[in-house]
Amino acid sequence: MRNLMAAACGAVLALLYVAPAPASSQLVGSWSTTIDWENRKAGLYIILAITADGRIRERVSNHAGMAYALAGTYRMDAAGQTMRFTWTDYSPKAICVGGNCTRMGPPEPLGVAHTSRIRFGNPNFFIGTTDDGTSTKWIRMH
């Protein structure tokens, strides 16, 4: 499960960090994708929120309802085709059951810049491709 979550993060890292997108940018909004969702034991559902002021948030959850969230900043290149992003925070920081809490580390390294090429199919669909060639298809949420 940890490897799949790491793969999901890698796929999600198909997004970047270079100047905040202008408010009219096609990228601003909420997006969703799935990774291996048909596999009830390992599937992931991901929601990505991109704001015009340069913030990015991601929530990754599985079929069992377990989830984590990442928050960070991003910048787009002048052409609007490459995004650089950096995760700066995460939650939860601990998981508590019956009063016993276990501290959780970040699901992705914090403070590390990632790059993704963005290619729109239409205003409601884009493909983000990371430097390692991993592509993720994103659908706009309404």
N, C-alpha and C positions, 0 to 999 in steps of 0.2 A: 504494500500500500504506500509506503514511504517513497519507493522508487517511482510509482505512478504519480504521486503528488509532485515529486521533483520534476518529472517529465512535464506535468501540467504547468508548473511554474516556468519551465523552459519554453514551452509553447506560448504561454502568456507573455513571456519576454519577447514575443514577436511584436513588441511596441517600444518606443525610444525616448531620448533626452537631448534636445538642441535649442527654441524660444517658444513660449506658450503659444498655442494655436489661437488665431484671432477668433473672436466670438462667432463669426460666420463660418468657421471651419467646419467641413463635413465631418470631421472626426469627433467633435464635441458631442457628448450624449452618453447614453447607456447602451452597452453591447453585451451579447451573450454568445457562448459557445459551449460545446460539450467535448469531452475526450473519453472515448471508449464507453459512452453512456449506456449502451446496450448491455454491458457487463455489469450486472447488479452488484457484484462484489467489489469492483474496482472503478466503475464509471465516475466521472467528475463533471459537474456543472459549474461554469464560471461566468460571473457577471463582472464587467469592466465598466467603470464610470470615468469619463474624461471631461474635465471642465475647461472653460475658456481661460481661466486664470493660471493654468499650468499644473493643476493637481490631477493625480490619477489614483484610482482606488480599484481594488480587485477583491472579489469574494469567491472562494473556491469551496464547494461543498460536495459531499458524496451522497449515495442513496440512504445511508444510515443517519443522515442529518448532521454529521460531523462537518465542521467548517473552520476556515481561517480567513483572515482578511489582511491585505497588504495596502499600504498607503505610501504615496511618494509624489515626485514631481516629474514633469516631462517638458521637452522642448521639441518643436518641429523645425526641420530645415526650411530654408526660404521657399523651396519648391513644393513643400507640403507632402513630400514623399518619404521622408525618413524621420523617424521619431527616436529620440534618445530619452530614456527614463531611468530613474533611480528610486528604489524602494527605500523609504526612510523610517517606517514604523510598521508594526504588525499587531494583530490580536487573534486569539487570546494570548496573554502572557503566561497564563497558568490554567490548568484544568483541575476543577475541584469536584470530588465525589465524596459524599458523606462527611464533609468537613475536612477531608484530607486533600491538600492541593499539591500538584506536581507542576513545577515551573516548566514552561515551554520556551524553547529557543525560536528564533525566526525561521519560517519555512523557506525563505530565500535570504541570501546575504544582503545586509543593509549597506547602503552607501556605495554600491557597485553600479556603474553605468552600463546600460544595455542598449542595443540598437536594433531597430526593426524597420524594414522597408514596408511601406503601406501602399497597397494597390486596390483602388475602389472598383467594384463591378457595377455598382449603382449607389445612390445615396444611402441605401439601407444594408449594404453588404461590402465588406472589405476583407482582404487577405493580408495578414501581417507575417512577414518572413524574417526570421532572425539571421544573424551572421553565420550560424552553423547550418542554415538551409531549412530549418524547421518552419513549416507554414501552419498558420491557424486561421480558420474561416470564422469571421465574426458577423453576427446579424444584429441590426439595430433593434432595441427594445422600444415598444411604443407604450 
